[in-house]
Amino acid sequence: MQYYSTNGKAPVADLRKAVVKGLAEDRGLYMPQEIKHLPKAFFDNIHEMSFRDIAYNVASAFFGDDIDLDALQDIVYDTLSFDCPVVPVTDNIYSLELFHGPTLAFKDVGARFMARLLQYFIRMEGSSQQVNVLVATSGDTGSAVANGFLGVDGIHVYVLYPKGKVSPIQECQFTTLGQNITAVEVDGVFDDCQRLVKSAFMDEELNRHMRLTSANSINVARFLPQAFYYFNAYARMKEIENRKSKIKNRKSLVVCVPSGNFGNICAALFGHEMGLPISRFIAANNANDVFYNYLQTGRYEPKPSVQTLANAMDVGDPSNFARIYDLYKGDHERIAALISGATYSDEQIRQTMRQCYAETGYVLDPHGACGYQALADGLHEGEVGVFCETAHPAKFKEKVDEILGIDVEIPDRLAAFMRGQKQSVPMSKAFDDFKQYLLKQ
């Protein structure tokens, strides 16, 4: 499979180059030249398959031309050492719980897959040169990537995060690890961190000095595997409807994705292009409403991010918009017909969390609350909705406890991070400072 740049000015790349480089030479994002449509028989029988087997079939369509299939199966099975279950919240709204991985966030799937795929390519090359992974985080990406790559030979990870703008529990998940993980505490916002990463890839001197790649959702190996759990969600919903004997009157499935940098919903859209029978999508935003405004106006107008209760979605210029725009050839009418938007203030998020807990007993985190409310507001007659619960509520314990008046239990694996000693490198938001730091490594 060949990969082209969304900016259209870089040479096409094979999968290995797309994964190792992360970003194309013209600063565009890599896109596969072909999206394979999965056969009808796969969807007919999908509800009888395990999550791992579903994911392997999807991965084979994405990556099977470039990776030995036995090795790919090992990568998929090792990545998915945990489940992503679908849990009922109301009669017609279900939660796709993506927080059962090592760092209790949806990004565990993409980060673990990418770590294993990158190691596969390094071993194939037989190269002794260290690969340096740069990743910007607004919260969960840093912990997922850091833990996905922890202890992986030949790879060093630099996690850039905005000072004071991630939760204490999120911060401890990537600042306490040591080994091959370095946390860089940037005096700025997430968009500054993302800019530093992108600028590093484009700097010729820095790239001569060290081998760089990214583990943000700009990397095809990070965002594409996130499609796995949407196929699994469809399978589990089909299983539920079969159990309820509603096969003849099957409801249309709507998937709602809390969205920040838009890698997660982008993976869902790729799944849809492969034939996944989801009728439509909702992108749920917090107060950072750039995509919502695009849907209304047809104009994409990035702006500085706003700090909110749902901090992992605090993105003012989502990178993966370029992929969505490219996927649908810039056709705003087509995009708006398939994807609707929703945007919620902090107070609306609080109210949703309280109301959902009071009425159903289900504890939402602030990001999942946006997804749940968008379905509650936007489902039509004959539709059933699944929203992504992207992180365990305990990752936002202080906020959740205060809003709901409860004491969220901290899972053991999260408590273990909290006992660690913080280690971070303070950094300004000036690229030259970051560049000089890396040149000394």
Secondary structure, DSSP 8 states (H G I E B T S, - for coil): --EEETTS-S--B-HHHHHHH-B-TTS-BEEES------HHHHHSGGGS-HHHHHHHHHHHHHTTTS-HHHHHHHHHHH-SS---EEESSSSEEEEE---STTSBTHHHHHHHHHHHHHHHHHHHT--S-EEEEEE-SSHHHHHHHHHHTT-TTEEEEEEEETT-S-HHHHHHHHS--TTEEEEEESS-HHHHHHHHHHHHH-HHHHHHSEEEE-STTSHHHHGGGGHHHHHHHHHHHHHHHHTT-STT--EEEEEEE-SSSHHHHHHHHHHHTT----EEEEEESS--HHHHHHHHS----------SSGGG--SS-TTHHHHHHHTTT-HHHHHHHEEEEE--HHHHHHHHHHHHHHH-----HHHHHHHHHHHHH--TTEEEEEEE-B-GGGGHHHHHHHHTS-----HHHHHHHTS----EEE-S-HHHHHHHHHT-
